């Protein structure tokens, strides 16, 4: 036997040649084990899939791999039958769970068993994508159902409000009347939010003075401010304060944020509302086609309980709420309104340190 043949045979028996070939032609993770359940080779891709901090040394037991992978390898070596495309959740060192498809193929030379080849395909991202699709499908179904229900509820509510008003005029219990009126208004507000969220109507844009909209929005929540002795700190410094927008929709967005701040604060809290002019870095056009060379930064800050870190990423998700009687639609609607006005909204918060919403809107220049 020639030296080349001998070297080739030795490489074949120790598995390095076969592993090199597999590594070159396969994009998935590959592990090679011998008949004694000892590791011969682990590709970099396999180590990444398994989130191994360090590769086990050559000759280490397959028990060094995350369970239940060693048990499947042991079964294939004992039976000599391949296992193809087995779904498996592996407990990794640096990640909670890794979803993989595992194939274990017996490796033979003639009739002599030499070991097994383990092929790993990480499907964690695929599973996450499937979950997102299912989530979007549920949201679409909920949106369609909500729109239908909201229209029916609103129709019935409008028909009944006239009858309720006549009863309220004759009823002498003022407290009961106020409670009933407030609850009817709350139902109407929830229905309006649902219709706004699932609706596709474009806002009616015109020139709006942002400071006037903010002042009017604060007047709408003045009774709640006074009831909790909340002080308002205004600092309207943006000049100009002109934006292209729908004043009613902007008012709805600001009132949503003010009410959230009020609910988060106890008595004698402070609500800070401030605006400032900032440069966007480059001249661009707004939704009306006019050029803007400045932006307005609006901040709404409260001294309330703050938001838990785990809740912050989901704050603008539809139907997510931490309130016992919340709808989970106020902040998603607010975000949609701001985005429709060419702006963006972000939030900063820490438990017991209050919450700050920051809104950036394109500003119109001085009138020509």
C-alpha positions in Angstrom: 0.0 0.0 0.0 1.4 3.4 -0.9 2.1 6.2 1.5 -0.8 8.3 0.0 -3.2 5.4 0.2 -2.1 4.7 3.8 -2.6 8.4 4.7 -5.9 8.5 3.0 -7.1 5.3 4.9 -5.9 6.7 8.2 -7.7 10.0 7.5 -10.8 8.1 6.6 -10.7 6.1 9.8 -10.1 9.0 12.2 -12.8 11.0 10.5 -10.9 14.2 9.8 -11.0 13.8 6.0 -14.8 13.1 5.9 -15.4 15.9 8.4 -13.5 18.4 6.2 -15.5 17.4 3.2 -18.8 17.8 5.1 -17.7 21.2 6.4 -17.0 22.4 2.9 -20.2 21.4 1.3 -22.8 21.9 4.1 -23.8 25.2 5.6 -25.3 23.6 8.7 -23.6 22.5 11.9 -21.8 19.1 11.8 -20.6 16.8 14.6 -18.7 13.6 14.1 -18.6 10.9 16.7 -16.9 7.5 16.8 -18.5 4.1 17.7 -17.5 4.6 21.3 -19.5 7.8 21.6 -16.4 9.9 21.6 -16.3 13.3 19.8 -14.1 13.4 16.7 -15.0 16.8 15.2 -17.3 19.7 15.9 -17.7 22.4 13.2 -17.8 26.1 14.2 -21.4 26.3 12.9 -22.3 23.4 15.3 -20.7 25.1 18.2 -22.6 28.3 17.4 -25.9 26.5 17.1 -25.3 24.9 20.5 -24.0 28.2 22.0 -21.0 26.3 23.4 -18.6 28.7 25.2 -15.8 26.4 24.2 -15.6 23.3 22.0 -15.2 20.0 23.8 -11.8 18.4 23.2 -11.4 15.7 20.7 -12.1 12.4 22.4 -14.5 13.9 24.9 -17.8 12.0 25.6 -20.9 13.0 23.8 -22.3 13.8 27.2 -20.5 17.1 26.9 -23.3 18.1 24.4 -26.6 19.6 25.5 -29.3 17.0 26.3 -31.2 15.2 24.8 -28.7 15.1 21.9 -26.4 12.5 23.5 -29.3 10.1 24.0 -30.3 10.3 20.3 -26.7 9.7 19.2 -26.6 6.7 21.5 -29.8 5.3 20.1 -28.6 5.6 16.5 -25.2 4.0 17.2 -27.0 1.1 19.0 -29.6 0.5 16.3 -27.6 1.4 13.2 -30.7 3.2 11.8 -30.6 6.8 10.9 -32.8 9.5 12.5 -33.7 12.3 10.1 -35.1 15.7 10.8 -35.9 15.2 14.5 -37.2 18.5 16.1 -35.5 19.1 19.4 -35.2 21.9 22.0 -31.7 22.0 23.3 -30.7 23.7 26.5 -27.7 25.8 25.6 -25.2 27.5 27.9 -25.8 31.1 26.8 -29.5 30.8 25.5 -32.5 29.4 27.3 -33.6 27.1 24.5 -32.4 26.4 21.0 -34.9 24.9 18.5 -33.1 22.6 16.0 -33.7 19.9 13.5 -31.3 17.0 14.1 -30.3 14.3 11.8 -28.0 11.5 13.0 -26.6 9.2 10.2 -24.6 6.0 11.0 -21.1 6.2 9.5 -19.8 2.9 8.2 -17.0 1.5 6.1 -18.3 -1.6 4.6 -20.0 -3.6 7.4 -17.9 -2.1 10.1 -19.6 0.7 12.1 -17.2 3.6 12.6 -19.5 6.2 14.3 -22.2 8.7 13.3 -22.6 12.1 11.6 -24.8 14.6 13.4 -26.3 17.4 11.3 -27.8 20.4 13.1 -30.1 23.0 11.6 -31.0 26.0 13.9 -34.7 26.8 13.3 -35.1 29.2 16.3 -35.5 32.2 14.0 -37.9 30.3 11.8 -40.0 29.4 14.8 -40.0 33.0 15.9 -41.0 34.1 12.5 -43.9 31.6 12.4 -45.0 32.9 15.8 -45.0 36.5 14.5 -47.0 35.5 11.5 -49.6 33.8 13.8 -49.6 37.0 16.0 -50.2 39.2 12.9 -52.9 36.9 11.7 -54.7 37.1 15.1 -54.3 40.9 15.1 -55.9 41.1 11.6 -58.8 38.9 12.7 -59.2 40.9 15.9 -59.1 44.1 13.9 -61.8 43.0 11.5 -64.0 41.7 14.3 -63.4 44.9 16.4 -64.4 47.2 13.5 -67.6 45.3 12.9 -68.5 45.3 16.6 -67.5 48.9 17.1 -69.8 50.1 14.3 -72.7 48.1 15.8 -72.1 49.3 19.3 -71.8 52.9 18.2 -75.1 52.7 16.3 -76.9 51.3 19.3 -75.2 53.8 21.6 -76.2 56.8 19.5 -79.8 55.5 19.5 -79.9 55.0 23.3 -78.1 58.3 24.3 -81.2 60.4 23.5 -83.4 58.1 25.7 -80.8 58.2 28.5 -80.6 62.0 28.4 -84.4 62.2 28.9 -84.2 59.9 31.9 -81.2 61.8 33.4 -83.2 65.1 33.2 -86.0 63.6 35.3 -83.8 61.8 37.8 -82.8 63.7 40.9 -79.9 61.6 42.0 -77.1 63.8 40.6 -74.3 61.4 41.6 -75.9 58.5 39.9 -76.5 60.6 36.8 -72.9 61.7 36.7 -71.7 58.0 37.0 -74.0 56.9 34.2 -73.0 59.8 31.9 -69.3 59.1 32.6 -69.7 55.4 31.8 -71.6 56.1 28.5 -68.8 58.5 27.5 -66.2 55.9 28.4 -67.9 53.3 26.2 -68.1 55.9 23.4 -64.4 56.7 23.8 -63.4 53.0 23.7 -65.5 52.5 20.5 -63.9 55.6 18.9 -60.4 54.2 19.7 -61.2 50.9 18.2 -62.5 52.5 15.0 -59.5 54.8 14.9 -57.1 51.9 15.3 -58.6 49.7 12.5 -59.5 52.6 10.3 -57.4 53.7 7.3 -58.7 57.3 6.8 -56.0 59.9 6.1 -55.9 62.9 8.5 -56.8 66.3 7.1 -53.6 68.3 7.1 -53.5 72.1 7.5 -51.3 74.6 9.2 -51.4 74.1 13.0 -49.9 76.0 15.9 -48.6 73.3 18.2 -48.6 75.4 21.3 -52.3 76.2 20.8 -53.1 72.5 20.5 -51.1 71.7 23.6 -52.9 74.4 25.6 -56.3 73.2 24.5 -55.4 69.6 25.3 -54.3 70.6 28.8 -57.6 72.5 29.3 -59.5 69.3 28.5 -57.7 67.4 31.4 -57.8 70.4 33.8 -60.5 68.8 36.0 -58.4 65.7 36.5 -55.4 67.8 37.2 -57.2 69.8 39.8 -58.7 66.7 41.4 -55.3 65.2 42.1 -53.6 68.6 42.8 -51.2 68.0 39.9 -49.1 71.0 38.9 -48.2 71.7 35.3 -44.8 73.0 34.3 -45.0 74.6 30.8 -41.9 75.5 28.8 -43.0 76.3 25.2 -39.7 77.4 23.5 -40.2 76.1 20.0 -40.1 78.9 17.4 -41.8 78.6 15.0 -44.4 76.2 16.5 -46.2 75.7 13.2 -46.6 72.1 11.9 -48.6 70.6 9.0 -51.2 68.4 10.7 -54.7 67.6 11.9 -55.3 69.5 15.1 -58.0 67.1 16.3 -55.8 64.1 15.9 -52.9 65.7 17.5 -55.1 66.7 20.4 -56.2 63.1 20.7 -52.6 62.0 20.9 -51.6 64.6 23.5 -54.7 63.9 25.7 -53.9 60.2 25.6 -50.4 61.0 26.9 -51.7 63.5 29.5 -54.2 61.0 30.9 -51.6 58.2 31.1 -49.4 60.6 33.1 -52.3 61.5 35.4 -53.0 57.8 36.1 -49.4 57.1 36.8 -49.1 59.9 39.4 -50.3 60.2 42.9 -51.6 63.5 44.5 -49.4 66.6 44.2 -47.3 65.3 41.3 -45.8 67.4 38.5 -46.5 67.2 34.7 -43.9 68.9 32.6 -44.7 69.8 29.0 -41.9 71.4 27.0 -41.1 72.2 23.3 -37.9 73.2 21.7 -36.7 73.7 18.1 -34.0 71.4 16.8 -32.2 71.0 13.5 -33.0 67.8 11.5 -29.5 67.8 10.0 -30.8 68.2 6.4 -33.6 70.0 4.7 -36.5 67.8 3.6 -40.2 68.0 2.7 -43.1 67.4 5.0 -46.4 65.7 4.2 -47.7 68.8 2.4 -44.7 69.0 0.2 -43.3 72.1 1.9 -39.7 72.2 2.8 -38.8 72.1 6.5 -35.5 73.1 7.9 -36.3 72.5 11.6 -38.1 70.1 13.8 -40.0 70.5 17.1 -39.1 68.3 20.0 -42.0 67.9 22.4 -41.4 66.2 25.8 -44.2 65.1 28.2 -42.8 64.0 31.6 -44.5 62.9 34.8 -43.3 62.1 38.3 -45.3 58.9 38.4 -44.6 55.3 39.2 -42.6 54.6 36.0 -42.7 51.6 33.8 -41.1 48.2 34.4 -38.1 47.5 32.0 -39.9 44.3 30.7 -43.0 46.3 29.7 -41.1 49.1 27.8 -40.6 47.1 24.6 -44.3 46.3 24.4 -45.7 49.7 25.3 -46.9 50.5 21.8 -48.2 47.0 21.0 -51.9 46.9 20.3 -54.0 45.5 23.2 -51.0 45.4 25.6 -51.9 47.1 28.9 -50.9 47.0 32.5 -54.2 48.6 33.7 -57.0 46.5 35.0 -59.6 48.4 32.9 -57.3 49.4 30.1 -57.9 48.7 26.4 -54.3 48.7 25.2 -55.2 51.0 22.3 -54.4 54.5 23.6 -50.6 54.4 23.0 -50.7 52.5 19.7 -53.2 55.1 18.4 -51.0 57.9 19.6 -48.0 56.4 17.9 -50.0 56.0 14.6 -51.1 59.6 14.8 -47.5 60.9 15.3 -46.2 58.7 12.5 -49.0 60.0 10.2 -47.7 63.5 10.9 -44.2 62.5 9.8 -42.9 62.3 13.3 -41.6 59.7 15.8 -42.3 59.0 19.5 -40.0 57.4 22.0 -40.2 56.7 25.7 -37.8 56.6 28.6 -38.8 55.3 32.1 -37.6 53.7 35.2 -39.7 52.3 38.1 -40.4 55.0 40.7 -38.6 57.6 38.5 -41.4 58.7 36.3 -41.8 58.5 32.5 -40.8 60.8 29.7 -42.3 60.7 26.2 -40.4 62.5 23.5 -42.1 63.4 20.2 -40.3 64.8 17.2 -42.4 66.6 14.5 -41.3 68.4 11.4 -41.8 72.2 11.7 -43.0 74.6 9.1 -40.8 77.7 8.4 -41.9 81.2 8.8 -44.8 82.3 6.6 -43.6 83.6 3.2 
